[in-house]
Amino acid sequence: MTSSMRIGTRKSVMALAQTEEIARQLVAAASELDVEIVKFEPVGDRDQTSNLLTHGGKGGAFVGEIRDAVRAGRLHAAMHSLKDMPGNEDTPGLVIGATLMRDPPTDALVLRAGLTLEDLKRTRGEGFKIGTNAVRRAAYIRRLFPAIEVIHYRGAADSRVRKLDSREMQRLPGGGEVGPADALIMARSGLERVGLADRIAYDFSPLEMLPAAGQGIVAVECAVNDWQTRRYLAMIDDAAAHLSCDAEREVLWVLNGHCNSPVAAYSTISGTQMAMTASVLDESGGHFIEVTRTGPADRPRELGRAVGLDLLDKGAGAVIDRSRPEH
């Protein structure tokens, strides 16, 4: 007997590649399952200029509309990049039913044609314009290259690289233009998904640029009481990725971070132990707080909570408050 599952996703090349991988794994695990991919163009993709805060942060910009379709019963499940899912708020009625095996979580540098890594090192960033919309990436690159100019840069992974190569100016949220960019900072996993890994000029280690919470993890969300869908999703759930998901998102919950907060959290598992490092920075990169802890891998939320509380004890709350839009 054939069963069906409708999975919602964004229209971008990367999102479709991630969702197609979910569908492939589901059919491999349950041959009777017929998976339909439903494409969305959420407001964050339709509006490539405005600051994401205009649309309620990443949650409102990329996740909200697809989540509403799951709640309304028009979809069985939704694909999200975990780092785009707000970690500081409840999601009534929904649950993460599966996480795929974690892709490389690190950030990478993409240079415009004609420039080399030696050019950047020689100038120490002086005269370089580097594009990103992530305040975490902006804060870390300013720590590494204080003289560099960070410019607002948005778009799907493949379109960002295209605009970099064509030296397009980038429209600013308040009007006007900036650019062109000399380089971009992007997730390695995203570049791999869209077939652009060969454009990576440099991989930042977690010591240089700590990943965002959940970076490299694909999450599948469904209704909490849809037990049939949850049963199917459990077949493709990667246990290690789910443990890291729970630990890193707990840090965001404790910190009450928002999408304008330079917060990073990254965990690794070795045997029965999990190690986690998390940090909070101001956007200039000048104020930097970092905490590392280890704990039992089967108690990830406890570890994430302890790390978050340690950060608060060191003054992270004040740094986050100063980064809120009203300040």
ZIHU-V909546 format. One record per residue. RES is the residue in one letter. PHI is phi as a letter, one per 40 degrees, with the letter a starting at -180 (* if undefined). PSI is psi in degrees with one decimal (NA if undefined). D_FIRST is the distance of its C-alpha to the first C-alpha in Angstrom with 1 decimal. Layout:
res=RES phi=PHI psi=PSI d_first=D_FIRST
res=RES phi=PHI psi=PSI d_first=D_FIRST
This chain:
res=M phi=* psi=130.2 d_first=0.0
res=T phi=c psi=135.1 d_first=3.8
res=S phi=b psi=158.1 d_first=6.6
res=S phi=b psi=154.4 d_first=10.1
res=M phi=a psi=126.7 d_first=13.5
res=R phi=b psi=121.2 d_first=16.9
res=I phi=b psi=126.1 d_first=19.7
res=G phi=c psi=145.4 d_first=23.3
res=T phi=a psi=163.4 d_first=26.1
res=R phi=c psi=162.5 d_first=29.6
res=K phi=c psi=-8.9 d_first=30.4
res=S phi=c psi=155.7 d_first=32.7
res=V phi=d psi=-43.5 d_first=32.3
res=M phi=c psi=-45.5 d_first=32.1
res=A phi=c psi=-40.6 d_first=29.5
res=L phi=c psi=-39.5 d_first=27.2
res=A phi=c psi=-41.2 d_first=27.7
res=Q phi=c psi=-42.3 d_first=26.8
res=T phi=c psi=-36.7 d_first=23.7
res=E phi=c psi=-33.7 d_first=22.5
res=E phi=c psi=-39.5 d_first=23.1
res=I phi=c psi=-47.1 d_first=21.0
res=A phi=c psi=-42.0 d_first=18.1
res=R phi=c psi=-45.5 d_first=18.8
res=Q phi=c psi=-37.9 d_first=18.9
res=L phi=c psi=-45.5 d_first=15.6
res=V phi=c psi=-34.4 d_first=13.7
res=A phi=c psi=-34.2 d_first=15.8
res=A phi=c psi=-28.7 d_first=15.0
res=A phi=a psi=92.9 d_first=11.2
res=S phi=c psi=-20.4 d_first=10.0
res=E phi=c psi=-5.6 d_first=6.4
res=L phi=c psi=131.3 d_first=8.8
res=D phi=b psi=114.2 d_first=10.5
res=V phi=b psi=128.0 d_first=14.0
res=E phi=b psi=128.9 d_first=16.6
res=I phi=c psi=123.6 d_first=20.2
res=V phi=b psi=121.2 d_first=22.5
res=K phi=c psi=136.9 d_first=26.2
res=F phi=b psi=153.9 d_first=29.0
res=E phi=b psi=81.9 d_first=32.8
res=P phi=c psi=167.3 d_first=34.2
res=V phi=d psi=-31.1 d_first=37.9
res=G phi=c psi=-24.1 d_first=38.8
res=D phi=c psi=-32.5 d_first=37.7
res=R phi=c psi=-36.0 d_first=39.3
res=D phi=b psi=102.5 d_first=42.5
res=Q phi=c psi=3.6 d_first=43.7
res=T phi=b psi=-47.3 d_first=47.2
res=S phi=c psi=153.6 d_first=47.3
res=N phi=c psi=141.2 d_first=47.3
res=L phi=d psi=-25.1 d_first=44.0
res=L phi=c psi=-27.3 d_first=45.8
res=T phi=d psi=-31.0 d_first=46.2
res=H phi=b psi=21.5 d_first=42.4
res=G phi=g psi=26.8 d_first=42.2
res=G phi=g psi=-171.1 d_first=41.9
res=K phi=c psi=-35.0 d_first=38.9
res=G phi=d psi=-48.1 d_first=36.7
res=G phi=c psi=-35.7 d_first=37.7
res=A phi=c psi=-39.6 d_first=38.0
res=F phi=b psi=-24.0 d_first=34.7
res=V phi=b psi=-35.8 d_first=32.4
res=G phi=d psi=-49.0 d_first=33.2
res=E phi=c psi=-37.7 d_first=31.5
res=I phi=c psi=-37.9 d_first=28.2
res=R phi=c psi=-41.6 d_first=28.3
res=D phi=c psi=-36.5 d_first=29.1
res=A phi=c psi=-34.2 d_first=26.0
res=V phi=c psi=-45.9 d_first=23.9
res=R phi=c psi=-34.8 d_first=26.0
res=A phi=c psi=-5.7 d_first=25.6
res=G phi=g psi=7.6 d_first=21.8
res=R phi=c psi=-19.0 d_first=21.7
res=L phi=b psi=152.0 d_first=20.3
res=H phi=c psi=-31.6 d_first=18.1
res=A phi=a psi=166.8 d_first=20.5
res=A phi=b psi=138.8 d_first=23.7
res=M phi=c psi=133.5 d_first=25.2
res=H phi=b psi=147.2 d_first=28.9
res=S phi=c psi=124.9 d_first=31.6
res=L phi=d psi=-35.7 d_first=32.6
res=K phi=c psi=-15.7 d_first=36.3
res=D phi=c psi=-8.0 d_first=35.7
res=M phi=c psi=124.2 d_first=34.4
res=P phi=d psi=133.4 d_first=37.3
res=G phi=b psi=-0.6 d_first=38.0
res=N phi=b psi=18.8 d_first=40.7
res=E phi=a psi=156.0 d_first=38.9
res=D phi=c psi=153.5 d_first=36.2
res=T phi=b psi=76.5 d_first=32.8
res=P phi=d psi=132.7 d_first=32.0
res=G phi=g psi=-5.1 d_first=28.4
res=L phi=b psi=156.1 d_first=27.1
res=V phi=a psi=148.2 d_first=26.6
res=I phi=c psi=108.3 d_first=26.3
res=G phi=c psi=-22.8 d_first=22.9
res=A phi=a psi=148.6 d_first=23.5
res=T phi=b psi=134.1 d_first=26.4
res=L phi=c psi=163.6 d_first=26.3
res=M phi=d psi=136.1 d_first=28.9
res=R phi=c psi=130.2 d_first=32.2
res=D phi=c psi=170.4 d_first=33.7
res=P phi=d psi=126.7 d_first=37.5
res=P phi=c psi=-2.0 d_first=38.8
res=T phi=c psi=166.6 d_first=42.3
res=D phi=c psi=155.6 d_first=44.1
res=A phi=b psi=155.3 d_first=45.6
res=L phi=b psi=128.4 d_first=48.5
res=V phi=b psi=124.5 d_first=48.1
res=L phi=b psi=147.1 d_first=51.5
res=R phi=c psi=144.9 d_first=52.5
res=A phi=d psi=134.3 d_first=53.5
res=G phi=h psi=-16.0 d_first=57.1
res=L phi=b psi=152.6 d_first=57.1
res=T phi=b psi=164.8 d_first=56.8
res=L phi=c psi=-33.6 d_first=56.3
res=E phi=c psi=-33.5 d_first=60.0
res=D phi=c psi=-43.7 d_first=60.9
res=L phi=c psi=-44.7 d_first=59.2
res=K phi=c psi=-40.1 d_first=60.8
res=R phi=c psi=-39.9 d_first=64.2
res=T phi=c psi=-8.7 d_first=64.4
res=R phi=f psi=30.9 d_first=62.7
res=G phi=g psi=-9.3 d_first=60.7
res=E phi=c psi=124.1 d_first=63.8
res=G phi=g psi=-2.6 d_first=63.1
res=F phi=c psi=135.7 d_first=59.3
res=K phi=b psi=121.5 d_first=56.8
res=I phi=b psi=130.1 d_first=53.5
res=G phi=c psi=134.5 d_first=50.5
res=T phi=a psi=153.5 d_first=48.0
res=N phi=b psi=2.3 d_first=46.6
res=A phi=c psi=119.7 d_first=46.0
res=V phi=c psi=-29.3 d_first=49.0
res=R phi=c psi=-48.5 d_first=48.1
res=R phi=c psi=-40.5 d_first=48.5
res=A phi=c psi=-43.1 d_first=51.6
res=A phi=c psi=-43.3 d_first=53.2
res=Y phi=c psi=-40.4 d_first=52.5
res=I phi=c psi=-29.9 d_first=53.8
res=R phi=c psi=-29.8 d_first=56.9
res=R phi=c psi=-37.6 d_first=57.5
res=L phi=c psi=-38.1 d_first=57.4
res=F phi=b psi=83.8 d_first=59.3
res=P phi=d psi=-25.3 d_first=61.3
res=A phi=c psi=-6.2 d_first=62.8
res=I phi=c psi=150.1 d_first=59.5
res=E phi=b psi=119.8 d_first=58.6
res=V phi=c psi=128.2 d_first=55.0
res=I phi=b psi=149.9 d_first=53.8
res=H phi=c psi=127.5 d_first=50.9
res=Y phi=a psi=119.0 d_first=48.1
res=R phi=b psi=168.8 d_first=44.6
res=G phi=h psi=166.5 d_first=41.7
res=A phi=c psi=157.9 d_first=38.6
res=A phi=d psi=-47.2 d_first=39.3
res=D phi=c psi=-36.6 d_first=39.7
res=S phi=c psi=-31.9 d_first=41.8
res=R phi=c psi=-43.3 d_first=44.0
res=V phi=c psi=-38.8 d_first=44.9
res=R phi=c psi=-43.7 d_first=45.5
res=K phi=c psi=-33.5 d_first=47.9
res=L phi=c psi=-48.2 d_first=49.6
res=D phi=c psi=-34.4 d_first=50.3
res=S phi=c psi=2.0 d_first=51.5
res=R phi=f psi=39.8 d_first=53.7
res=E phi=c psi=144.1 d_first=52.4
res=M phi=c psi=152.2 d_first=53.9
res=Q phi=b psi=127.6 d_first=51.6
res=R phi=c psi=139.5 d_first=52.1
res=L phi=c psi=150.9 d_first=53.0
res=P phi=d psi=-38.0 d_first=51.5
res=G phi=c psi=8.2 d_first=55.0
res=G phi=h psi=158.7 d_first=56.0
res=G phi=g psi=-178.0 d_first=57.6
res=E phi=b psi=160.4 d_first=56.3
res=V phi=a psi=152.5 d_first=56.4
res=G phi=h psi=-161.5 d_first=56.1
res=P phi=c psi=161.5 d_first=55.5
res=A phi=c psi=148.7 d_first=53.8
res=D phi=c psi=-22.4 d_first=54.9
res=A phi=a psi=163.2 d_first=51.9
res=L phi=b psi=151.6 d_first=48.7
res=I phi=b psi=124.0 d_first=47.1
res=M phi=b psi=163.9 d_first=43.4
res=A phi=c psi=131.3 d_first=40.6
res=R phi=d psi=-41.7 d_first=40.2
res=S phi=c psi=-38.5 d_first=36.4
res=G phi=c psi=-41.5 d_first=36.4
res=L phi=c psi=-39.0 d_first=38.6
res=E phi=c psi=-41.2 d_first=36.5
res=R phi=c psi=-33.5 d_first=33.3
res=V phi=b psi=13.7 d_first=35.1
res=G phi=g psi=27.0 d_first=36.8
res=L phi=b psi=23.2 d_first=40.3
res=A phi=c psi=-25.7 d_first=41.0
res=D phi=c psi=-11.8 d_first=43.9
res=R phi=c psi=-3.7 d_first=45.7
res=I phi=c psi=119.3 d_first=46.1
res=A phi=c psi=-25.3 d_first=49.8
res=Y phi=a psi=137.4 d_first=49.6
res=D phi=c psi=121.8 d_first=47.2
res=F phi=c psi=130.9 d_first=48.5
res=S phi=c psi=159.9 d_first=48.2
res=P phi=d psi=-25.0 d_first=47.1
res=L phi=c psi=-32.5 d_first=50.8
res=E phi=c psi=-39.5 d_first=51.8
res=M phi=a psi=95.4 d_first=49.0
res=L phi=c psi=131.9 d_first=46.8
res=P phi=c psi=158.7 d_first=43.2
res=A phi=c psi=153.9 d_first=41.8
res=A phi=d psi=125.5 d_first=39.7
res=G phi=g psi=1.4 d_first=36.1
res=Q phi=c psi=133.7 d_first=37.2
res=G phi=g psi=0.0 d_first=34.8
res=I phi=b psi=128.1 d_first=31.8
res=V phi=c psi=125.9 d_first=28.7
res=A phi=b psi=145.6 d_first=27.2
res=V phi=b psi=119.4 d_first=23.9
res=E phi=b psi=144.0 d_first=24.5
res=C phi=a psi=175.1 d_first=22.3
res=A phi=c psi=138.7 d_first=22.9
res=V phi=c psi=-29.4 d_first=24.3
res=N phi=b psi=12.2 d_first=22.4
res=D phi=c psi=84.1 d_first=18.9
res=W phi=c psi=-29.3 d_first=17.7
res=Q phi=c psi=-47.6 d_first=14.1
res=T phi=c psi=-41.1 d_first=15.6
res=R phi=c psi=-35.3 d_first=18.3
res=R phi=c psi=-43.5 d_first=16.1
res=Y phi=c psi=-44.7 d_first=14.6
res=L phi=c psi=-33.7 d_first=18.2
res=A phi=c psi=-25.7 d_first=19.7
res=M phi=c psi=-24.0 d_first=18.1
res=I phi=b psi=6.7 d_first=20.3
res=D phi=c psi=128.9 d_first=23.3
res=D phi=c psi=117.2 d_first=26.6
res=A phi=c psi=-43.0 d_first=28.7
res=A phi=c psi=-43.1 d_first=32.0
res=A phi=c psi=-37.0 d_first=31.4
res=H phi=c psi=-37.2 d_first=30.2
res=L phi=c psi=-44.5 d_first=33.4
res=S phi=c psi=-38.8 d_first=35.5
res=C phi=d psi=-50.3 d_first=33.8
res=D phi=c psi=-41.0 d_first=34.7
res=A phi=c psi=-48.2 d_first=38.3
res=E phi=c psi=-36.6 d_first=39.2
res=R phi=c psi=-26.2 d_first=37.8
res=E phi=c psi=-34.9 d_first=39.8
res=V phi=d psi=-46.3 d_first=43.0
res=L phi=c psi=-39.8 d_first=42.3
res=W phi=c psi=-47.4 d_first=41.8
res=V phi=c psi=-41.0 d_first=45.1
res=L phi=c psi=-15.2 d_first=47.0
res=N phi=f psi=43.1 d_first=45.6
res=G phi=c psi=158.2 d_first=45.6
res=H phi=b psi=178.6 d_first=44.8
res=C phi=c psi=-9.5 d_first=44.0
res=N phi=c psi=7.8 d_first=47.7
res=S phi=c psi=123.8 d_first=48.3
res=P phi=c psi=81.5 d_first=48.9
res=V phi=b psi=135.5 d_first=46.8
res=A phi=b psi=146.8 d_first=45.3
res=A phi=a psi=130.8 d_first=43.4
res=Y phi=a psi=130.9 d_first=42.1
res=S phi=b psi=150.9 d_first=40.9
res=T phi=b psi=153.1 d_first=40.5
res=I phi=b psi=132.0 d_first=39.3
res=S phi=b psi=109.2 d_first=41.2
res=G phi=g psi=-122.9 d_first=40.2
res=T phi=c psi=5.0 d_first=40.2
res=Q phi=b psi=145.2 d_first=42.2
res=M phi=b psi=134.2 d_first=41.6
res=A phi=b psi=138.6 d_first=44.4
res=M phi=b psi=138.2 d_first=44.5
res=T phi=b psi=134.5 d_first=47.0
res=A phi=b psi=151.9 d_first=47.1
res=S phi=a psi=157.5 d_first=49.7
res=V phi=b psi=131.8 d_first=51.0
res=L phi=b psi=155.2 d_first=53.4
res=D phi=c psi=166.8 d_first=55.2
res=E phi=c psi=-23.8 d_first=54.6
res=S phi=c psi=-16.1 d_first=57.8
res=G phi=g psi=-1.7 d_first=56.7
res=G phi=c psi=-36.0 d_first=60.0
res=H phi=b psi=116.2 d_first=58.8
res=F phi=b psi=122.5 d_first=56.4
res=I phi=b psi=128.9 d_first=55.1
res=E phi=b psi=143.5 d_first=52.8
res=V phi=b psi=138.7 d_first=51.6
res=T phi=b psi=135.0 d_first=50.0
res=R phi=a psi=160.2 d_first=48.7
res=T phi=b psi=157.7 d_first=46.6
res=G phi=a psi=177.8 d_first=44.7
res=P phi=c psi=132.0 d_first=41.9
res=A phi=c psi=-25.6 d_first=38.7
res=D phi=c psi=7.8 d_first=36.6
res=R phi=b psi=60.5 d_first=38.6
res=P phi=c psi=-37.3 d_first=38.2
res=R phi=c psi=-34.7 d_first=39.0
res=E phi=c psi=-41.3 d_first=42.2
res=L phi=c psi=-46.3 d_first=43.3
res=G phi=c psi=-38.7 d_first=42.5
res=R phi=c psi=-42.1 d_first=44.4
res=A phi=c psi=-41.6 d_first=47.4
res=V phi=c psi=-43.8 d_first=47.6
res=G phi=c psi=-42.2 d_first=47.4
res=L phi=c psi=-36.9 d_first=50.1
res=D phi=c psi=-42.1 d_first=52.3
res=L phi=c psi=-41.6 d_first=52.0
res=L phi=c psi=-39.6 d_first=53.1
res=D phi=c psi=-28.9 d_first=56.0
res=K phi=c psi=3.8 d_first=57.1
res=G phi=h psi=13.2 d_first=57.2
res=A phi=c psi=-31.1 d_first=53.9
res=G phi=d psi=-42.0 d_first=53.6
res=A phi=c psi=-38.4 d_first=56.7
res=V phi=c psi=-43.8 d_first=55.5
res=I phi=c psi=-42.8 d_first=52.2
res=D phi=c psi=-38.4 d_first=54.1
res=R phi=c psi=-21.6 d_first=56.4
res=S phi=c psi=-3.2 d_first=53.4
res=R phi=c psi=150.7 d_first=52.0
res=P phi=d psi=-31.6 d_first=52.4
res=E phi=c psi=-9.3 d_first=55.1
res=H phi=c psi=NA d_first=57.4
